[in-house]
Amino acid sequence: MDMLLTARGAGLAVVLAAATAATTWILTRWVTAWLIRRAVLDTPNQRSSHSDPIPRGGGIAVLAVAWPLIAALVWLYRPGDSVAWIVLGGALVVAVVSGLDDLRGVAVAVRLSAHVACVAVVLAFIPGKFTLFQGLIPVALDRLVAGVAWIWFMNLYNFMDGIDGLAGVETASIGFGVFVLAALIGAQGGPATTVAGLVGLILAAAACGFLVLNWHPARVFLGDVGSVPLGFLLGWLLTTLAMWGYWVAALTLPAYYLADATITIAARALRGERVWQAHAGHFYQRAVQRGWSHGRVARFIAGGNVMLVALAAFSTQVVNTTGDLICLGGAAAIVALMLAWLARATPPGAEPEN
């Protein structure tokens, strides 16, 4: 990834990102029209922050652009990387199951079984020298923790896709964050770092292209076919970072999503509510309910994510106990402030939707 620090490398990255974003935007327009013709619409429910039916399934366009590009990267840089190919296969399986759920509904047990199977197969093929806890616990237990965390991340990615623009903003934030971290890690990571960084860039750019039509007022939603596979692919990148020893960065990049979803779901479970049912209790949803626009909330979260990306980048350069504690403390403080604002800040009068 040292090439990215040169003018030529940076230029190629910009071209790749621009082409990915533009292609995703064009394809999303076509997919949106197709969804409308097929009447694949998201009807407002208890969880919804919209009042009219909106086409659901725009994630098809995101994956249709990102998946082949990622496959091409693996072929160019890591053709013998069985784990990467299994991840790509798993993303397709998850996308198909999630797409069927968008169309006619799939039982929770079936969806979760598919998630568990895809994650388990990937983890089974990862060499034993790569672990979350750097060999401090038995590999079997390490894999179990990694699997539970990854599956939870996939599902919270779906839970958090509740207002216009938010999933796109988070995907762009984490994807660009991984790209920045890979550039900082540099050549010491080898081809694997190149693949991880460029995969992050592709996912981020595709999310930006999708955001053009998903920004408030949204003309199309990702649907499960988009949010769950994105959670799967980003979960792979974050798990990979953690297994390379950059676990602080892997926790920092998605810290807001992790905190909002985990705190909200845990609170609902403690109240005896059915956590798998639709609801509108997330921090970002509460901000919208008080009168903040979808765009204002998404921009606020994007701003917080920029700080988290910067902190994650810093953590890769200060790899010691003191540095880890400072970065984790900083991430916790940033997220706490974000959640506090979302939970309590009151709009100064009627804010126009934008």
Phi, psi and omega in degrees: 000001177300333181298334181290344179274357177263162180297319181294315180297316179296321179297317178297321178296319179297317179297315179300313181296316181296316180295320179296314181297315181296317180295320179296318179300313181297314182292326178297322176300316180294315181297321179300315178297320179295318179296321178296317179297325180275357181059038175271091189238148175267106179278133182306137176222195184298331183276339192291151173244022177228162184249346181244151176298134181235140177306136182238127180131014179298343177299341176303317181293318180300313181289324181297333177271311187290318187300309180297324178294319178294319178299320179296320178298314180299318180297322182285317189257328186220057185300334180265009182278095183297326181297315180298318180293324178293321177299316179297320176295318178298322179298321178293317179299312180298321180295318180296312180299317180292323178296319176297324178295321176298322186282311185219004178087133178231138182304143181304319181298322180292314179299313182295324178298320178295318178299312182298316182297314182296315180294318182297319181295318179299311183297328180294333183265354178286129180306143184298342180287345179260114181221157179294317186263019174053041175082007182283340178230162180304147184301320181300316179291322178300316179295323179297314179297317180298318181295314179298316181297318181294315179296320177297318180296318177303315184284323178293333177297326176286317179302322188276357179274070188239352175223162183300130172087344189291313181297322178295318179297317182291319178296316178297320181296310182292317181298310178295326178299315178297321178299315179297316180297318179297320178296322180288322178296320173074203187294341181297340178273348178071195181302329180299322178293320178300313180298312181300315181295316182286330173297316177301317180297316181297314180297319179296315181293320177298320178297322179295319177298320178293325183300334180303322181261350181258351178292154186294134355281126186294139175258352177200149176251156176300314189076171177298329181297341177257313188291319183290312176298325176297319176298323179294313182291317178292325176298323176297314180298316181292320177297320178298314178303315182297320181287341173279356180105355181264053185290331177296316178296321181296329176278328185287317184304312181262021190303320181295311179302314180300315184291311183300309183295314185293315180296316182295313181294319179298318179296320179294320179296318179295331178276000178080017180276160178278104190292340182276352181274154180298142179204175180227045185257002179293158183301317182294326179289324179294325178295319178295320180297331179279353176121354176288143179286157176304316181297319180295317180294316180297320179293321179298314180294323177298319178297318177296322180294326177301317178295322179293321177298317179298319180292320178297320178297318179297323183296333180285343181262347180234076185267083174205170186301315180297314179298319179298316181295320179297315182293317178296319178296319178297316179298318180297320180294317179299313182293321178299318178295320178298312181295321179297317179296314181297327184279334190231336185298134181253132180299141178282073183091190181284113181272130179293143177288129177211000000 
